[in-house]
């Protein structure tokens, strides 16, 4: 079995008495792109900086290609770890043109090899004609691509990206994240992205680690984070969701106020157990012919679709996505049917 390119073992980081990172274990294989996802203050940037070498760990071990770069007796400085870094503010050199910005890290290359690598990267990022321009002459998206090219130029073992799209327009972020993923995959580079934006994470990453209060509470594929959340915190953070009460009838049936849900029940509870059932907007299908009609209490137009908020009872509402040509008025009823390929339940108990 191949060794992981990156391996973290029991990483702990303290700021004074504040325990920022708590006993984190993580492995990343060569060529994988991972994301550390979480709300502000969860510790994701501290963990990334410890991998880069900008912060020392208080406890634990960091290994890159099987070599220890940080443990209780070893500390390898950032410039010796063969790790590339893309910062939030791009950090391009304003006095250097784009060619020289990209070539900055190519120490030891002869002039011909250096020029060849720069042109190769400009082609890869789709900006072949900007080599003589300066950073201030480029758009934010173009500057981000150049920052990526500069980090990729020396072909690092590992590429780290700290909130690289946060200063860009929202509509540009997801497309740029997809473009950056393609570029990194073409280079065969292993990478880690830090972000608080799940759309960026899903557009880029093969694996996502959701951090909360200094711990990774689920390390999984984006698909599994959405459809098989390990905890209610994960379910609430990833996507939009509503939790409704239910009662298990048998191994394949749960009764809820939305109706009877059929499918494999992932909880080991017996019949009559009470559970909390996760309902996503895409679990409800708009169906005018359905006998299940719920009142529309809110609606958000998203261009191709509406997001409807539907009143379930006096205490609960649920969300439903429908194509935008189905334009229903507030306070009217919307017919719905259930399509739940993944049943997710929490808090299984005999009594409530």
C-alpha positions, 0 to 999 in steps of 0.5 A: 500500500502506498504511503499517504503524501500528507499524514497528520497524527494527533495534531494539537495547537494552543494559543495561550490557554486556548485549545485551537486544534484538538487531536486531529488525524488526517491522511491525503493521498498523492493527487487528491484535492482536499478541503478544510471547511468550517465557520470562522474561528473553527481552526481551519486556517491554523491547521493549514498554517501548521502544515505549511510550517508557519505555525509550530504544533504543540503536540503531534506529527506532520509528515510529507512524503513520509518525512517528518517536518514537525513533531516534538523534536523536529521542525522544518521551516516552510521554505524547506518543505517543498510546499506551495502556498496561495494566499487570500490576498494573492500576494503578487509582487506589484513591481514585477510583471506576470512572467517574473512573478510566476518565475520567482520560485524557479530558483536553479532553473536555467533561463530557457527552462524557466521561460518554458515553464512560465509559458506552459503555466500561462497556457494552462491558466488560459492567460497566454498574452499577459506575461508583460503586464503587471498585477494592477492591470489584471482583474481579481480572477486573473490575479488569482490564476497568476498566484496559482501559477506561481505556486505551481511553478516549482512543482511542489509536493503539496499546494495549500490555498487559504481562502483563495476566492474570498475577495472575488465576486460570488458569481465568479468563485464557483467557476474559478474553483472548478477551473483551479481544480482542473489546473491542479489535476492536470499538474498532478499536484496534491492540494488542500483548500481552506474555505467557509464556502461549501460551494467552493469546497464541492466544486474543488475537493475530492475529500472535505473535512468539516471542522467545528471547535478545533475538531474534524467532525466528518472527513468524507466525499462532498457527496457523503457529507450532503447525503450521509451527514454524521451529525446534525451539525454536519447536516445543518452546515452542509446545504439547507435542511429541516429536521422533523420528528418521525416514528419508526414503523419497521426497518424500511418505514418511518411515519412523519407529518410529511407522510410515510417514508420508505427506504432503508432506515440507517438507525439500529432502533426497533419499531416505535422508536422516535427519531429526527428525520433530515429533510432536504429541499431536493427530497420534496418533489413538486407534484400538482396531482399529489394529495399532499398539499402544503401552504406556501409561506415564503418563496425565493426566485433563483432564476432556474428555480424557486425555493418554496418554504411550505408550512407543515404544521404550527411549529415546522416548515419544510423547503421545496425546490421547483422549476421556476416556470411553476410560479405559485403565489404566496399562501396558495397550496403546493402539491408535493411528493417524497423522493428520499433515496437517502434516509438520514435520522438522528437522536433515536429514542424510545420515548420523547 
